[in-house]
C-alpha cells in the first residue's frame, strides 16, 4: 500500500527567502536554450542549425584556448608522474613541485587550511602589492574561495544583522549582476538599488547614491555598498575621480565597500585604466585610508577564463582583528576551496617571469586573448549602434555589451498580458527564431520604461558578425510585426 503521508518539504513549507531568489543568467532563456539544443540533437527542425550562447561569460565554452603554463602546472599537480615527461617545461615542473610540497601528503587530494594554502596566499599578496604600486598586502588578509562568488557570499553574511534587529541593507548598482540580488534575497536582507547613468556611459553619481541611501533608511540599516568595476553587465570603467568621490561618500556614511574587481584585467577603452578601491583609498590619505574594504578576484574572467576551476580570492582591508577571527571561523565551516582551483590561482597571480622557459609563450597567449577582446569590444559596440532602435554605450571593459532596445507598445502590452517582462518576451522570441541566447535586461534590473539585454563579446569575431547580422534581421522584423 502506498504511503500517502504528505512530504516534509513542500513548495508551501519551503523557505520563502529561497523562493524569492532569482538568477537571470541561468533563468528561463538559459533553460530554453538547453531544450533547443536537445531538440537539434534529436534531429528536430528549427529555423537555425545551432544555439548561439551569448548569455554567459564562459570564455572556454566559446572557443578561447587555455594558457599553457597554467594547464601544465595543474596537470602535474593532478598526476605527479608527469614530472617525468619531457613535454613539460622546467618552470612548470618546479612550480608544481612547490605547490605539491605545500599540500599535506604532497597531494591536491588533501584538505588545505580553510583560508587556503599559505604559499598561494603569499603569492596573491605579492601580486596585489605589485598591482597597487607598492602598497603593502598582508597574506593574513587574503582568503582563497570557490570563485569570487564564495567570497562575496561570506562577506554579505558577515554584514547581516541579527533576526530581531532592523534588516541589513546592501547598496547594489542597477543594472547589477544577479548574484547580489539573489544572495541578498536568500539572506532575507534588503536590496538598496542605485541607478547607473546610462546617458553618461553608466557612470555613478554621488547624488544618486545619496538619494538611494536616504530612501532606504525607513526600511533597513545600510551596511555596505557593492561596486562592480569594470561593470557587469554594463561594461563601464570607473574613473579615478569618480572612485575618490565614492570612497569619501562611503566613509562618511560608515559603509563597508564590497569591491567586485574580477574584470580588472579587462580594460579596452583608450585612456581608461583600472584602479583598485584599496589603492584609491590609501592614496586619499587619512581618514579615508581607514575605510573597510573587501576586494574580490577570480580565475574565471580577465584573460584567464578558467571558470570551471572555481577559484577566487578576496582581500580584507582595515578589518577589525576580532572580526577577522570570526571570519576565519566562518570560513572553516566550509573546510576549504578546491585545491586544484588554488593551484590555478597561484599560476595566475605568479606567472612566468622574463628569462624563464614558459615566459615567451605565456606573454604571446595573454596578449593574444586581450587584444582579441579589445577588438571585439569595439566591433560589438559599432555593429549594435548601426541597428535601428538599438543604442549601446561603448564597451570600455569586462566582457559584455548591454544595449538598450526599442520594444513597440503593442509588444509591451502583449508581454504584460502574458505575465512576462517585455524584454523577456523579446529575448524568448529572439532565441526561438534565431537560436541566439542572451539575457533580458530585467534580470539585472533597469530604469523603468527602458529595455535591454546582455550579450557577451566572447565568441570568435566571425561568429560575432554572424550573430549580430542575425540579430539585426530579427530586430527589424520584430519592430515591423509589433508596430
C-alpha positions in Angstrom: 0.0 0.0 0.0 1.4 3.4 -1.0 2.3 5.8 1.8 0.0 8.9 1.3 1.8 10.9 4.0 2.5 14.5 3.0 6.1 15.3 2.2 8.0 17.1 4.9 9.3 19.7 2.5 6.7 21.2 0.1 6.6 24.3 -2.0 4.3 25.8 0.6 6.7 25.0 3.5 9.9 25.9 1.6 11.8 28.8 3.0 10.3 31.9 1.4 13.7 33.5 1.0 14.7 30.7 -1.3 11.6 31.2 -3.4 12.5 34.9 -3.7 15.9 34.1 -5.3 16.1 34.9 -9.0 19.2 34.3 -11.1 18.6 35.6 -14.6 21.8 34.4 -16.3 20.6 30.8 -15.8 16.9 31.6 -15.9 14.1 31.0 -18.4 16.2 31.8 -21.6 19.0 29.6 -20.4 16.5 26.7 -19.9 15.0 27.3 -23.3 18.5 27.2 -24.9 19.1 23.7 -23.3 15.7 22.5 -24.6 16.5 23.7 -28.2 19.9 22.1 -28.1 18.3 18.7 -27.2 15.8 19.2 -30.0 18.5 19.8 -32.6 20.5 16.8 -31.3 17.3 14.6 -31.8 17.1 15.9 -35.4 14.1 18.2 -34.8 13.9 21.1 -37.3 14.2 24.8 -36.2 14.9 28.0 -38.2 18.6 27.7 -37.2 21.2 25.0 -37.1 22.6 25.6 -33.6 22.1 27.7 -30.5 24.5 30.6 -30.1 25.1 31.0 -26.3 25.9 34.7 -25.7 24.4 34.7 -22.2 27.4 33.7 -20.1 30.9 35.0 -19.6 32.2 31.4 -20.1 35.4 32.0 -22.1 36.5 28.5 -22.9 32.9 27.4 -23.9 33.1 30.0 -26.7 36.4 28.7 -28.0 39.1 30.6 -26.0 42.1 28.3 -25.5 43.7 27.7 -22.1 47.0 29.3 -21.2 49.7 26.6 -21.5 51.7 27.3 -18.3 48.6 27.1 -16.1 47.4 23.9 -17.6 50.9 22.3 -17.3 51.2 23.1 -13.6 47.6 21.9 -13.0 48.1 18.7 -14.9 51.3 17.8 -13.0 49.6 18.5 -9.7 46.7 16.2 -10.6 49.1 13.5 -11.9 52.6 14.0 -10.5 54.0 11.2 -12.6 54.0 13.8 -15.4 57.1 15.3 -13.7 59.0 12.6 -15.6 57.6 13.8 -19.0 59.8 15.7 -21.5 56.7 17.6 -22.8 56.5 19.9 -19.8 58.7 23.0 -19.2 61.2 23.1 -16.3 59.5 26.1 -14.6 56.1 24.3 -14.8 57.6 21.3 -13.1 59.3 23.4 -10.4 56.0 25.3 -9.7 54.1 22.1 -9.4 56.6 20.6 -7.0 56.5 23.8 -4.8 52.7 23.6 -4.7 52.6 19.8 -4.0 55.2 20.2 -1.3 52.8 22.7 0.4 50.0 20.2 0.3 49.5 17.6 3.1 50.8 14.3 1.8 52.1 16.2 -1.2 48.6 15.6 -2.8 46.0 18.1 -4.0 43.5 15.5 -2.8 44.1 16.6 0.8 42.4 19.4 2.6 44.2 22.8 3.0 43.7 25.3 5.7 40.3 26.9 5.4 41.7 30.2 4.2 43.8 28.3 1.6 47.4 27.3 1.0 49.9 29.7 2.6 52.2 29.7 -0.5 49.3 30.8 -2.7 48.2 33.5 -0.3 51.7 34.8 -0.2 51.8 35.0 -4.0 48.4 36.7 -4.0 49.7 39.3 -1.6 52.7 39.9 -3.7 50.5 40.3 -6.8 48.3 42.8 -5.0 51.3 44.8 -3.8 52.7 45.0 -7.3 49.3 45.8 -8.9 48.8 48.7 -6.4 52.3 50.3 -6.9 53.9 49.0 -3.7 51.0 49.4 -1.2 51.6 46.5 1.3 49.3 43.5 1.5 49.4 41.0 4.4 48.8 37.4 3.3 46.8 37.0 6.5 44.2 39.3 5.0 43.8 37.0 1.9 41.1 34.3 1.8 41.0 31.7 -1.1 37.5 30.9 -2.1 35.3 28.9 -4.6 35.3 31.6 -7.2 34.6 35.2 -6.3 31.1 34.1 -5.5 32.2 32.2 -2.4 33.9 35.3 -1.0 31.0 37.7 -1.9 28.5 35.4 -0.2 30.6 35.0 3.0 31.2 38.8 3.3 27.5 39.5 2.8 26.7 37.0 5.6 29.3 38.7 7.9 27.4 42.0 7.4 23.9 40.8 8.2 22.1 41.9 11.3 20.5 39.6 13.9 17.0 38.1 13.4 15.3 40.6 15.8 17.1 43.6 14.5 16.5 46.1 11.7 17.3 44.2 8.4 20.7 44.9 6.9 20.7 46.8 3.6 23.2 46.4 0.8 23.6 49.1 -1.9 23.8 47.5 -5.3 24.0 49.0 -8.8 21.2 48.9 -11.2 21.8 47.2 -13.6 23.6 44.7 -11.4 25.0 41.1 -11.6 22.2 38.9 -10.3 24.5 37.2 -7.7 23.9 40.2 -5.5 20.2 40.4 -5.6 19.8 36.6 -5.4 22.1 36.3 -2.3 20.5 39.3 -0.6 17.1 37.7 -1.1 18.5 34.4 0.2 19.7 36.0 3.3 16.4 37.9 3.9 18.2 41.2 3.8 17.2 44.4 1.9 18.4 45.5 -1.6 19.2 49.2 -1.9 19.4 49.9 -5.6 21.3 52.8 -7.1 20.9 53.6 -10.8 23.9 53.9 -13.0 23.7 56.8 -15.5 23.2 55.2 -19.0 23.3 58.7 -20.7 26.8 59.2 -19.3 28.4 55.8 -20.1 26.9 54.1 -17.0 28.7 56.5 -14.6 27.9 56.6 -10.9 26.8 59.9 -9.4 27.0 60.8 -5.7 23.6 62.5 -5.9 22.1 59.1 -6.9 23.9 57.3 -4.1 22.6 59.8 -1.6 19.0 59.5 -3.0 19.1 55.7 -2.8 20.7 55.7 0.7 18.2 58.2 2.2 15.2 56.3 0.7 16.4 53.1 2.3 16.6 54.4 5.9 12.9 53.8 6.6 13.1 50.0 5.9 16.7 48.9 6.7 20.1 49.7 8.1 22.5 50.3 5.2 25.7 48.2 5.9 27.7 48.1 2.7 28.0 49.4 -0.9 28.7 46.9 -3.7 30.5 48.3 -6.7 31.4 46.3 -9.8 34.3 47.8 -11.6 34.7 47.2 -14.5 31.0 46.8 -14.8 28.8 43.7 -15.3 26.5 43.9 -17.3 27.3 47.4 -18.3 31.0 47.3 -19.3 32.0 50.7 -17.9 35.3 51.5 -16.2 35.1 54.0 -13.3 37.4 57.0 -13.4 39.8 57.7 -10.6 37.9 60.9 -9.8 34.6 59.0 -9.6 36.2 56.4 -7.3 37.6 59.0 -5.0 34.2 60.6 -4.6 32.7 57.1 -3.8 35.3 56.4 -1.2 34.7 59.7 0.6 31.0 59.3 0.4 31.0 55.7 1.7 33.4 56.7 4.5 31.1 59.5 5.7 28.2 57.1 5.7 30.2 54.4 7.6 29.6 51.8 4.8 31.8 48.8 4.1 33.0 48.8 0.5 32.5 45.4 -1.3 34.7 45.9 -4.5 33.9 43.4 -7.2 37.1 43.7 -9.2 37.1 40.4 -11.1 37.3 42.2 -14.5 40.4 44.2 -13.6 42.4 42.8 -16.5 39.6 43.6 -19.0 40.0 47.3 -19.8 39.8 48.2 -23.5 38.9 51.9 -23.9 41.7 54.3 -24.8 42.7 56.5 -21.8 40.9 54.2 -19.3 42.8 52.4 -16.5 41.8 50.0 -13.7 42.3 51.4 -10.2 41.6 49.2 -7.1 39.5 50.7 -4.4 42.2 49.8 -1.9 44.8 51.9 -3.8 42.4 54.8 -4.2 41.5 54.9 -0.5 45.2 54.6 0.5 46.3 57.4 -1.7 43.5 59.7 -0.4 45.2 59.5 3.0 43.7 59.8 6.4 40.9 59.4 7.3 39.7 57.8 4.0 42.6 55.3 4.1 40.9 53.7 7.1 37.8 52.7 5.3 36.9 49.0 5.4 37.1 47.2 2.1 36.8 43.6 0.8 38.1 43.2 -2.8 37.2 40.1 -4.9 39.0 38.5 -7.8 38.5 35.3 -9.8 40.2 32.9 -12.2 37.1 32.9 -14.4 37.5 36.3 -16.0 40.3 38.5 -17.3 42.3 36.7 -20.0 42.1 33.5 -17.9 38.6 32.2 -18.4 39.2 29.3 -16.0 35.6 29.3 -14.9 35.5 25.5 -14.2 38.4 25.8 -11.8 36.0 27.6 -9.4 38.8 29.7 -7.8 38.9 33.1 -6.4 40.2 35.2 -3.5 39.2 38.2 -1.5 41.4 40.6 0.5 40.0 42.4 3.6 41.4 45.9 4.3 41.2 47.6 7.7 39.1 44.8 9.2 38.9 44.7 13.0 41.1 41.8 14.2 38.4 40.3 16.3 36.0 40.4 13.4 38.7 38.8 11.2 39.0 35.9 13.7 35.2 35.4 13.3 35.5 35.5 9.5 38.2 32.7 9.7 35.8 30.7 11.9 33.0 31.1 9.4 35.4 30.1 6.6 36.4 27.0 8.5 32.9 25.6 8.3 33.4 25.3 4.5 36.6 23.3 5.1 38.5 24.7 2.1 38.1 25.7 -1.5 39.1 23.4 -4.4 42.8 22.7 -4.1 43.1 22.4 -7.9 41.5 25.9 -8.0 44.1 27.2 -5.6 46.8 25.8 -7.8 45.2 27.6 -10.8 45.1 30.9 -8.8 48.7 30.6 -7.9 49.8 30.3 -11.6 47.7 33.4 -12.4 48.9 35.7 -9.7 52.5 34.5 -10.1 53.0 33.9 -13.8 56.3 33.0 -15.6 59.0 35.7 -15.3 61.3 37.0 -18.1 64.0 34.5 -18.8 62.0 31.5 -17.6 61.2 28.8 -20.2 57.4 29.4 -20.3 57.6 33.3 -20.4 57.6 34.0 -24.1 54.7 31.6 -24.9 52.8 32.9 -21.8 53.0 36.5 -23.0 52.1 35.6 -26.5 49.0 33.8 -25.3 48.0 36.5 -22.8 48.4 39.4 -25.3 46.6 37.4 -28.0 43.5 37.0 -25.8 43.4 40.6 -24.5 44.0 42.1 -28.0 41.2 39.9 -29.4 38.8 41.0 -26.6 39.6 44.7 -27.2 38.9 44.3 -31.0 35.6 42.5 -30.3 34.6 45.2 -27.7 34.9 47.8 -30.4 33.3 45.7 -33.0 30.2 44.8 -30.9 29.6 48.5 -30.0 30.0 49.6 -33.6 27.7 47.0 -35.1 25.0 47.3 -32.4 24.8 51.1 -32.9 24.2 50.7 -36.6 20.9 48.9 -36.0 17.6 50.8 -36.0 16.1 51.0 -32.5 19.3 49.9 -30.7 21.6 52.1 -28.6 24.7 50.8 -27.0 27.3 52.6 -24.8 31.0 51.8 -25.5 32.2 48.5 -24.0 35.1 50.0 -22.0 35.8 46.9 -20.1 34.6 43.5 -18.8 33.1 41.0 -21.3 29.6 42.3 -22.1 27.5 44.8 -24.0 24.2 46.0 -22.6 22.4 47.6 -25.4 19.1 49.4 -24.9 16.4 48.2 -27.3 13.1 49.7 -28.6 10.1 47.5 -28.0 6.8 48.7 -29.6 3.9 49.4 -27.3 1.9 46.5 -28.8 4.6 44.0 -27.9 4.9 45.5 -24.4 1.1 45.1 -23.8 1.2 41.5 -25.2 4.0 40.6 -22.8 2.3 42.0 -19.8 -1.0 40.3 -20.7 1.0 37.0 -20.7 2.7 37.7 -17.3 6.1 38.5 -18.8 8.5 41.4 -18.7 8.6 42.9 -22.2 12.4 42.2 -22.7 11.8 38.6 -21.5 9.2 38.2 -24.3 11.6 39.8 -26.8 14.5 37.5 -25.8 12.3 34.4 -26.0 11.3 35.4 -29.5 14.9 36.0 -30.4 16.1 32.6 -29.3 13.1 30.8 -30.8 13.5 32.5 -34.2 17.3 32.7 -34.4 18.9 30.4 -31.7 20.6 33.5 -30.2 20.7 33.2 -26.4 21.1 36.5 -24.5 19.9 37.6 -21.0 17.0 40.1 -20.7 17.8 43.4 -19.0 15.1 42.9 -16.5 17.1 40.1 -15.0 19.7 42.7 -14.0 17.1 45.4 -13.2 16.9 48.6 -15.1 15.3 52.0 -15.1 11.5 51.7 -15.5 10.4 52.1 -19.1 13.8 51.1 -20.6 14.6 47.6 -22.0 17.9 46.0 -22.6 19.7 42.6 -23.0 23.2 41.5 -22.1 25.4 39.7 -24.6 28.9 38.6 -24.2 31.8 39.7 -26.5 33.5 36.3 -26.2 32.6 34.4 -29.4 35.2 34.4 -32.2 35.0 37.5 -34.5 33.3 35.7 -37.4 30.6 34.3 -35.0 30.0 37.8 -33.5 29.5 39.2 -37.0 27.1 36.3 -37.9 25.3 36.7 -34.5 24.7 40.4 -34.9 23.7 40.0 -38.6 21.0 37.5 -37.5 20.1 39.8 -34.6 19.6 42.8 -36.9 17.3 40.9 -39.2 15.3 39.7 -36.2 15.0 43.1 -34.6 13.9 44.8 -37.8 11.3 42.1 -38.3 10.2 42.3 -34.7 9.7 46.1 -34.9 7.6 45.7 -38.1 5.5 42.9 -36.7 4.6 44.6 -33.5 4.3 48.2 -34.7 
